[in-house]
Amino acid sequence: MARKQNPTDAELELLKVLWEHGPCTVSQVHTSLKDSPPRGYTTILKLLQIMAEKGFVKRDEKHRAHVYRAAVSNVQIHRKYIRDLLARVFDNSTGKLVAQALAARPVSAKELAKIRHMLDEMEASQND
């Protein structure tokens, strides 16, 4: 990413469309946002242009209608948000973050089992 910052909420919404659908024209992105608060075509175009400047998307200008694709993965963005949150709110303590995440809302037994499994895998990989 050209600038070291997180995408805005509106930019993140467009990235989610590109992650789900793959490369899209502005029109395709605009159509995919039907459940969102209404935004005009030109607003979507301007957001994608800004995102290209920031390095979040790449623009293919070979065709009449430019095609945009995500230049960052959802994993990269998730990790960046988590690193920022850890530093700003939780004093870089993963334990504090996890404790608050688990306390923030009810967690199903199935989800807890998945978390335990992930922790077991992480612990096993660190012992190798």
Buried (B, 14 or more C-beta within 10 A) or exposed (E): BEEEEBBBEBBBBBBBBBBEBEBBBBEBBBBBBEEEEEBEEEEBBEBBBBBBEBBBBBBEEEEEEBBBBBBBEBEEBEEBEEEEBBEEEBEEEEEEBEEEEEEEEEEEEEEEEEBEEEEEEEEEEEEE
